[in-house]
Amino acid sequence: MPAPHVKSYHFAASGNIPNNPELPLLLYRQVFATDSKLEKNFKEAFKQNNWGGSWVNGVFRYHHYHSTAHEVLGVIAGSATLIFGGPEGKEVDVQAGDLVVLPAGTGHCRQSASPDFKVIGAYPNGQEDYDICTEEDDTAEKKKNIARVPLPVADPVAGAKGPLLKHWQPKQHREE
């Protein structure tokens, strides 16, 4: 697989959405060709690279984040405008074939979507026991959880030499 084009976004805390103080959100454009095998291709890549607990659905219409796991979203159908980083965050258009890697704590929600929009999600290194946090949660405890989430050992689609490992360095993730 050729190295995907990756754009990174850093988000400061936004209200009661903590975001991740160290790790950027990563957006990979057109990881796989848009065809009928997108779901299968993403699912196989995730499994091969130790990203498990996969599911297929959409993205919630409310701002939420996970404090106990990182998450990958592969767009397998349609297109959408997603908001990352909380209510004051960034709107990003995604389409079938794109992939987003969200570090623990990063807010996300669906602003709008085509009727056929679907993603496949997964979590690294056995982090399938993720929580769903909203702006209603007290962020003090959630920030402690975020700081303890271990780094993935592999990029969700490109493995041990993938772009995620270049963007997410252990020294950035140390708990002080």
Secondary structure as UniProt FT lines:
FT   STRAND          5..9
FT   TURN            15..16
FT   STRAND          25..29
FT   TURN            36..37
FT   HELIX           38..48
FT   TURN            49..50
FT   STRAND          51..57
FT   STRAND          64..65
FT   STRAND          71..77
FT   STRAND          79..84
FT   TURN            87..88
FT   STRAND          90..95
FT   TURN            96..97
FT   STRAND          99..102
FT   TURN            104..105
FT   STRAND          108..113
FT   TURN            115..116
FT   STRAND          118..124
FT   TURN            125..126
FT   STRAND          133..134
FT   TURN            135..136
FT   HELIX           139..148
FT   TURN            156..158
FT   TURN            160..161
FT   HELIX           163..167
FT   HELIX           170..173
//
